Amino acid sequence: MRAPGRRQSASVRAMKIDRISTFIVDSGLWKNWLFVKVETDEGLHGWGEAFTEAGRERAIAAEVDAFGRRLIGQDPLLIRRHVAELQVNAASRRRSLEFCSALSGIEIALWDLAGKAMGQPVHALLGGRHRDRIRVYSNCHDGRVSTPEEWAALCSRMVARGFAAVKIYPVWRPVVTRHDEDEAVAIVAAVRHAVGPDIDLMLDLSRSLTPVQAVRMAARLE
């Protein structure tokens, strides 16, 4: 507690957000990465990553820039306040993909900055780690594979790198025909044969199946 009448030192005065910048990076895949950098007047900075979709990276970056203008001069450690106010004031809770992606990229950068300011890993600021090790999977999609053989080869390469679980995307079309179902089953069969029985296999069906199709597809895959 500060002694009465004693002035607060400059070293503990509140930091202010000085700049928020975006960086679109060519990933070499079907969509680009978007990184967010939050800088303060104290010289500290934090990095975040915003989720992107192909062709929408610049729109998400524009959203980050718009949010940044609202946050300049604000205390970067008031993370919950900033997130809540942007959700209400910037979109009236009507959130688009661009809004959610931009907001998450900024929030991640603010937490990174907060960890540096406190000299702690971010998990310590969120209540401490729950486990010492986590299992990860390979998100197997390079934007080029389409045939069962190509999917099998891609997943095999990921398993060779040490991943014990892979996720694939056998269905992409918004309207799935019986031929598309046949193709999806063939992809899953080829991948399972290639990686063996001990590798966990996850399917992202891109919200494309009706309930009836989902039941039928699950039975065929089983």
N, C-alpha and C positions, 0 to 999 in steps of 0.2 A: 504494500500500500504506500502511496506517495505521501511524503511528509507535507503538512499544511504549508501553503505558500511557496512550495518548491516547484519550479518550472519543469515541465516534462521535457526530457532530452529529445533532441532532433532525431536520435537513432531509433526511437520507438514511436515516432509519429506515424500516422496512418499512411500507407503507400497509396498511390493513385494510379489507375490505369492510364497509360500514356499513349498506347497504340495497340491496335489489333490488326494483324496482317494475315492474308491467305496465300497459300502456295499450292498451285495445281501441278502435280508431278506425273509425268508419263510413266505408267506402270508397265507398259509393253503388253498389256492385256486388253480386254474389251472395254474397260473403263479406267479412268485415272484416279489417283489418290488426291485428297484435299487435306492439307495440313493447316492448322490454325496456330498462330503465335500471338500470345498476349504479353505485352511489355509494360513495365511500370517506370515511374519516375525515380525509383530507387535502383534501377538497373537489373532487377530480377525479371525473369521471363518464364513463361510456361508454354508447353506444346500440347496440342490436341489434334485429333483426327476426326474429320466429319465423314460419315458414310456418304457414298456417292452412287449415282446411277449413270449409265452411259448417256452422254448428251445433256446431262443436267448439272454437271460440275460447276459451270460458270454461274448458273442460277443460284446454286447453294452458296457459292463464294460471295455473290452479291448480297445474299441474306446475311451472311456473316458480317459483311461490311456495314450493312444497315444497323445491325445490332451493335456493332462496335461504336458507331457514332453515339448511341444511347449510353454506352458504358464508359466513355472517356471521362476521366476525372473522378471515377468512382473507386471505392475501396475494393480491391480484388479479392479480399478475404470474405466478403459478404456473399458467398456463393449462393446459398439458398435464397436469399432475398433477390438477387439478380435473376435467377432462373424463374422464380415465381412471378416477378414483375414482368419479365419478357413474355411469359405465357399469357398473362392477362392483357398487358398494354400493347404488345406487338401483334397479337393475333386473336385476342378475345376468346382464347381457348379453341379456336378453329385452326387446327394445326395441319399443315401440309408436310410432304416429305422434305421439301426444302427447309421449312421451319425447324422440324425436328432434327435434321442433320446438322444444320448450322448451330442450333442451340447446344446439341451434344458436343460438337467440336469445341465450342467456347467453354462449356462447363469442364470438359476434360483438361483443357489448358489451364483453367483457373485452379483446379485441384492440383495439377502439377506444380503450379506456381506456389500454392499454399504449402505444399510439402517442402519445397525449397526454402520458403520463408521460415518455416518451423524447424527445419533441419531434421525432418522425419519422412519416412516413406508414407505414401498416401494411405496405405492400409491402416497405419497407426492412427491417422486422423479419423478414420471411419470405424474405429472400435477394435482394431487389431486383427491380425491374420487368423483365419479359421483353421488352416492346414499348412503344412510345410511344403507339400508338393501338389501340383494339379496336373490332370491329364489333358492333353490337347489332341485335336484331330486336324487332318488336312482337309481344307475346303477345296475340293478338286474341281476346278473349272478354269480353263485358260481362255475361254471364248472361241476356241477353235475346234475342240473335239465334238463329234456328233455320232459316229458309228460305235457299235459295241466294242469293236477292236480298239478304237482310239481311246475310249473310256477305260478299257482294261489296261492298256499300256500306261496311261496317265496315272491311274491308281497304283499300279505296280511300282512306278517310279517313286511315288510318295511313301509307300511301304518300305522300299529300299532305303529311304532316307531316315527311317526309324519310327514313322507314325504307325500306331497300332489301331487307328480308326480313320475312316475316310468318309466324306460326304459327297454325294454326286447329285446331278440334276437330270434325271432321265426324261422329264416332261417339261417343256417350255411353252407350248402353244396355249393360248387362252381358251380355245375350244379343242377338246381332246377327242379324237375319233378312235374307233376300235383298232385301226392300223397304228395309231400313236401308242395305244396301250400295248400292242404286240411289240413295238419297237422298245418301249420302256422296259418290258419284261426281259427282252433279249439283252439290253444294256446291263441290267442288274445281274442276270445270269453270267454274262461274260466277266463282269468285275468280280463277282464272288468266286468264279473259277480261277481267275488270275491271282487274287490275293489270298485265297485259302480260307478255311473255316474259322480261323482264330482272330481274324481282323474284323472289328466292328464296322458295319456298313450302315450309313444313314442316307436317307433319301429326302431331298427337298423337292416337293412336287409343285412348287410355285403357285399354290392356291388355285390350281387349274381343274381339279376334279370335283364333280358333283358328289353328293353323298353316295348315290348308287354306284358311280364309278369307283369311288374310294373303297367301298366294300368289295367290289369285284376285283379291283387291282390288288388289294391286300391278300385275297384268297389265291390269286394267281401267283403272286410273289412268294407266298408261303409254300 
